[in-house]
Amino acid sequence: MLAFRHYQLFAERNCIRAAPAEAMMQIPQLNKRMPDTLPKDWRLLPTGYFTHQLVGLPNPLDDAPESPDRIEAIEARLMLAGLEGRVRRVECGPAPREAVLLAHDSQYVDDLEHASLGDPEALKRFTEPDTQVGEDTFSCAMASAGAVVRAVDAIYGRSVKNAFCAVRPPGHHASRSRASGFCYLNNAAIGALWAQKRWRAERVMVLDFDAHHGDGTEEILADRPGVRFLSLFQWPLFPHRRMEPTPSNAVLSPLPAGAGGEEIRSVVENVWLPEIDKFQPDLMILSAGFDAHCEERIAQLKAGEMDYACVTRLLVEASFAYCEGRLVSVLEGGYELRSLARSVFTHLQGLIRNPLPAETCKDPN
């Protein structure tokens, strides 16, 4: 297990401390093993933690912020807090090719595979520094997409109530035939379209709260029937790309540099929740980027863990109200290791905990 192998060394190297007592108290019976039999009430099902064996492989770009240290930091935090005993961990293999081709052109997928095998012609397609291709790139990208496909299957098969996919490489900048921003295959879009094809989902909503706009997701899902895409992000900021005009099934909420948790929560409460109510999704997929955190250096938004806790709670409440808890959260960005680990820990706590009807989010200030 990746966390078992690395968490002590990583914790010592990065001065990670165990979660405070008050956080631990929120998670009773932390080390209790997941039961072998599943309850009939979906609310009592465990949260799934979907990942794959290749998350520890290096990025082809030396010193890239998108690195194996990100998953190591997350798993170190979960291990030290005892949270691993509260989720059903699933190690995943590659996505079925038919699932990937729902979101990507066949020639692009072939070129990505051939580039990973060192084909000179295919490598010409991946010349940007943030989309370099190494020998493991195709396998890693397919495994990340596979984790999301497996999570969708598990939710509809009712072996988990909701899911977090701890995957890399991320996906939301990848378009139908273009890699971008460390993204090669669009995990969230693949999951959404797979839910439509495999499980006949009539209304799938993809919600992206990464600091960077999910331009690839916007393009892949543009004007598709039965799919809605909501995105909040810093603007202007990489990828400096959005569709004009905005697709009919997309709602974009750009935020200026310096916007904080209050502005982010306002978008969720005043834009996203009404859209969810109007659309009434069968499934919600989150592109969960944590680079809007105030400690991040590659973006200038000012969110904190309490803001991620609030956003998670609101979206989990919505999933309980509209789609029997069917929610898949997919890791996107987040590069400052300490804040990433704390934010994912907070997010995962929110997924595990069933919401109470009277709960509201209060301004932590």
C-alpha positions in Angstrom: 0.0 0.0 0.0 1.5 3.4 -1.0 0.6 5.1 2.3 2.2 2.3 4.3 5.4 2.4 2.3 5.8 6.1 2.3 3.9 7.9 5.1 6.5 7.8 7.8 9.3 9.1 5.6 7.1 11.7 4.0 5.7 12.9 7.3 9.2 13.3 8.8 10.4 15.1 5.7 7.5 17.6 5.5 6.8 18.0 9.3 3.3 16.6 9.0 1.6 16.3 12.4 -1.3 14.1 13.3 -4.7 15.7 13.1 -5.8 17.5 16.3 -7.9 15.8 18.8 -11.1 17.6 17.8 -10.7 16.4 14.2 -10.1 12.9 15.4 -13.3 13.0 17.5 -15.3 13.6 14.4 -14.4 10.1 13.1 -15.4 7.5 15.6 -13.9 3.9 15.3 -11.2 5.2 13.0 -9.4 1.9 12.6 -12.5 -0.3 12.3 -12.3 -2.7 9.4 -14.9 -2.2 6.6 -17.6 -4.9 7.0 -17.7 -7.7 4.5 -21.4 -7.4 4.0 -23.1 -4.3 2.7 -26.2 -2.7 4.3 -29.4 -2.4 2.4 -29.8 1.4 3.1 -27.5 3.2 0.7 -26.9 5.9 3.3 -25.0 3.4 5.4 -22.7 2.3 2.6 -19.0 3.3 2.9 -17.3 6.0 0.9 -15.0 4.5 -1.7 -11.4 5.6 -2.1 -10.3 4.7 -5.7 -6.7 4.8 -6.8 -4.2 2.8 -8.8 -0.7 1.3 -8.5 0.9 3.8 -10.9 0.2 7.0 -8.9 3.8 6.8 -7.5 5.5 6.9 -10.9 7.4 10.1 -11.7 6.2 12.9 -14.0 8.2 13.0 -17.3 8.9 16.6 -16.7 11.7 17.1 -14.1 10.7 19.1 -11.0 7.1 19.4 -12.2 4.6 20.4 -9.5 2.4 17.6 -10.6 4.4 14.8 -8.9 4.0 11.6 -6.9 4.6 13.6 -3.7 1.0 14.8 -4.1 -0.5 11.4 -3.5 2.1 10.6 -0.9 1.1 13.7 1.1 -2.6 12.9 0.9 -2.1 9.3 2.0 0.3 10.3 4.8 -2.4 12.6 6.2 -5.1 9.9 5.9 -2.8 7.3 7.6 -1.8 9.5 10.4 -5.4 10.5 11.1 -6.6 6.9 10.8 -9.1 7.8 8.1 -8.1 4.9 5.9 -10.1 2.7 8.2 -13.3 4.6 7.3 -13.2 4.2 3.6 -13.4 1.2 1.2 -10.1 1.3 -0.7 -10.2 0.0 -4.3 -7.0 -0.4 -6.4 -8.0 0.0 -10.1 -6.7 -1.1 -13.5 -7.0 0.7 -16.8 -10.2 2.1 -18.2 -11.9 0.2 -21.0 -10.9 1.7 -24.3 -14.6 2.1 -25.2 -15.1 4.3 -22.2 -12.1 6.5 -23.1 -13.3 6.9 -26.7 -16.6 8.4 -25.4 -14.6 11.5 -24.6 -11.5 11.4 -26.9 -10.8 10.9 -30.6 -9.4 7.4 -31.5 -6.4 8.8 -33.3 -5.4 10.9 -30.3 -5.6 7.9 -27.9 -3.6 5.9 -30.4 -0.9 8.6 -30.6 -0.7 8.9 -26.8 -0.2 5.1 -26.6 2.4 5.1 -29.4 4.2 8.2 -27.9 4.6 6.3 -24.6 6.3 3.5 -26.6 8.7 6.1 -28.0 7.3 6.5 -31.5 9.0 9.6 -33.0 6.0 10.6 -35.1 3.5 10.3 -32.2 5.8 12.2 -29.9 5.6 15.3 -32.2 2.1 15.7 -30.9 3.3 16.2 -27.3 5.9 18.9 -27.4 4.7 21.3 -24.7 6.7 21.2 -21.4 3.5 20.4 -19.4 2.5 17.5 -21.7 5.7 15.6 -22.1 5.2 11.9 -22.6 7.3 9.2 -20.9 7.1 5.4 -21.1 4.5 5.2 -18.4 2.3 8.2 -19.4 -0.3 6.2 -21.3 -0.6 3.5 -18.7 -0.9 6.1 -15.9 -3.6 8.1 -17.7 -5.6 5.0 -18.5 -5.4 3.9 -14.9 -6.6 7.3 -13.7 -9.5 7.1 -16.0 -10.1 3.5 -14.9 -10.4 4.6 -11.3 -13.2 7.0 -12.2 -15.0 4.4 -14.4 -14.7 1.9 -11.5 -16.1 4.5 -9.1 -19.1 5.2 -11.3 -19.7 1.4 -11.6 -19.4 0.9 -7.8 -21.8 3.7 -7.0 -24.5 2.4 -9.4 -23.8 -1.1 -8.3 -24.3 0.1 -4.7 -21.1 -1.1 -3.1 -20.2 2.5 -2.1 -22.5 5.5 -1.4 -20.0 8.0 -2.9 -16.4 8.1 -4.0 -13.1 10.0 -4.0 -10.6 9.2 -6.8 -7.0 9.8 -5.6 -5.5 9.8 -9.1 -2.8 11.3 -11.1 -2.3 12.5 -13.8 -5.3 14.8 -13.5 -7.6 15.3 -16.4 -9.7 18.5 -16.7 -7.5 20.3 -19.2 -7.4 17.4 -21.7 -9.8 18.0 -24.6 -11.0 15.5 -27.2 -7.7 15.5 -29.1 -5.3 17.6 -27.1 -3.2 17.2 -23.9 -2.7 20.3 -21.7 -1.6 21.2 -18.2 -0.4 17.7 -17.1 -3.7 16.3 -18.3 -3.8 13.6 -21.0 -7.2 11.9 -20.6 -10.2 13.8 -19.2 -11.2 11.6 -16.2 -14.3 13.5 -15.2 -15.7 13.7 -18.7 -15.0 10.0 -19.3 -16.8 9.2 -16.0 -19.8 11.3 -17.0 -20.2 9.8 -20.4 -19.6 6.3 -19.1 -22.5 6.8 -16.7 -24.7 7.8 -19.6 -23.7 4.8 -21.7 -23.3 2.0 -19.2 -25.9 3.0 -16.6 -28.3 5.0 -18.7 -28.0 8.1 -16.5 -30.3 10.7 -17.9 -28.8 13.8 -16.2 -25.1 14.0 -15.2 -23.7 17.1 -13.7 -20.0 17.9 -13.6 -18.8 20.5 -11.2 -15.3 21.9 -11.2 -13.9 24.0 -8.3 -10.2 23.9 -9.3 -8.5 27.3 -9.5 -7.9 26.7 -13.2 -10.8 26.5 -15.6 -11.6 22.9 -16.8 -11.4 24.0 -20.4 -11.0 20.4 -21.7 -14.2 19.3 -19.8 -16.1 22.3 -21.2 -15.1 21.4 -24.8 -15.8 17.7 -24.5 -19.2 18.1 -22.8 -20.3 21.2 -24.8 -24.0 21.1 -25.8 -24.2 17.4 -25.0 -27.8 16.4 -24.1 -28.2 15.2 -20.5 -25.0 16.7 -19.2 -24.5 20.0 -17.3 -21.1 21.6 -16.6 -20.5 24.1 -13.8 -17.0 25.7 -13.3 -15.7 28.3 -10.9 -12.1 29.4 -11.4 -9.6 32.3 -11.2 -9.7 34.5 -14.4 -7.4 35.4 -16.0 -5.2 32.4 -15.3 -3.9 29.3 -17.1 -5.2 27.8 -19.4 -6.3 31.2 -20.7 -8.9 29.4 -22.7 -12.7 29.2 -22.6 -15.3 28.7 -25.3 -17.0 31.7 -26.9 -19.9 31.7 -26.8 -20.3 29.6 -23.6 -22.0 26.3 -24.4 -25.7 26.1 -23.7 -25.2 23.4 -21.0 -22.3 25.2 -19.2 -22.3 27.8 -16.4 -19.0 29.5 -15.9 -18.2 31.6 -12.8 -14.8 33.4 -13.1 -13.3 34.9 -10.0 -10.7 37.6 -9.8 -7.3 37.1 -8.2 -7.6 37.6 -4.5 -11.1 36.2 -4.2 -11.5 34.2 -1.0 -13.6 31.6 0.5 -16.6 33.8 0.9 -16.7 34.4 -2.8 -16.3 30.7 -3.6 -19.0 29.7 -1.2 -21.3 32.4 -2.7 -20.9 30.8 -6.1 -21.8 27.4 -4.8 -24.7 28.7 -2.8 -26.2 31.2 -5.2 -25.2 29.7 -8.6 -24.5 26.0 -8.3 -27.3 25.0 -5.9 -30.0 26.6 -7.9 -28.6 25.0 -11.1 -28.6 21.6 -9.3 -32.2 22.1 -8.2 -33.2 23.0 -11.8 -31.3 20.1 -13.4 -32.0 17.5 -10.7 -29.0 15.2 -11.6 -28.9 11.4 -11.4 -25.1 11.7 -10.8 -22.7 14.4 -9.7 -19.1 14.3 -10.6 -16.7 16.8 -9.0 -13.4 17.9 -10.5 -11.9 18.5 -7.1 -8.9 20.8 -7.4 -7.5 22.2 -4.2 -5.2 24.9 -5.7 -7.6 27.7 -4.8 -6.0 27.4 -1.3 -4.4 30.5 0.1 -1.1 28.7 0.5 -0.8 27.9 -3.3 1.7 29.8 -5.3 0.4 29.0 -8.8 -2.9 30.7 -8.2 -4.1 33.7 -6.2 -7.4 32.6 -4.7 -7.6 32.6 -0.9 -9.7 29.6 0.2 -9.0 27.5 3.3 -9.9 24.1 4.6 -13.1 25.5 6.2 -14.2 26.6 2.8 -13.6 23.2 1.2 -15.5 21.7 4.2 -18.4 24.0 3.5 -18.4 23.4 -0.3 -18.2 19.6 0.2 -21.0 19.6 2.7 -23.3 21.6 0.4 -22.6 19.3 -2.5 -23.0 16.1 -0.5 -26.3 17.5 0.8 -27.4 18.1 -2.8 -26.4 14.6 -3.8 -28.4 13.2 -1.0 -31.4 15.3 -2.0 -31.4 14.7 -5.7 -29.5 11.6 -6.6 -29.4 9.2 -3.6 -25.9 10.3 -2.7 -24.4 9.4 -6.1 -21.3 11.6 -6.2 -17.8 10.9 -7.6 -15.0 13.3 -6.6 -12.0 13.3 -8.8 -8.6 14.8 -7.8 -7.5 17.5 -10.2 -5.0 20.2 -9.0 -3.4 21.2 -5.7 0.4 21.4 -5.5 1.4 22.8 -2.1 1.7 19.5 -0.3 0.7 20.5 3.2 -2.4 22.4 2.2 -3.3 19.8 -0.4 -3.1 17.0 2.3 -5.2 19.0 4.8 -7.8 20.0 2.2 -8.3 16.5 0.8 -8.6 15.2 4.4 -11.3 17.7 5.1 -13.0 16.9 1.8 -13.0 13.2 2.5 -14.4 13.7 5.9 -17.3 15.5 4.3 -17.9 12.6 1.9 -17.9 10.1 4.7 -20.2 12.0 7.0 -23.9 11.8 6.2 -25.4 15.3 6.3 -27.9 16.4 8.8 -31.0 18.3 7.4 -30.4 21.4 9.6 -26.7 21.9 8.9 -25.6 25.1 7.3 -22.3 26.6 6.5 -21.2 29.5 8.6 -18.5 32.0 7.7 -15.4 30.8 9.7 -14.5 34.4 10.2 
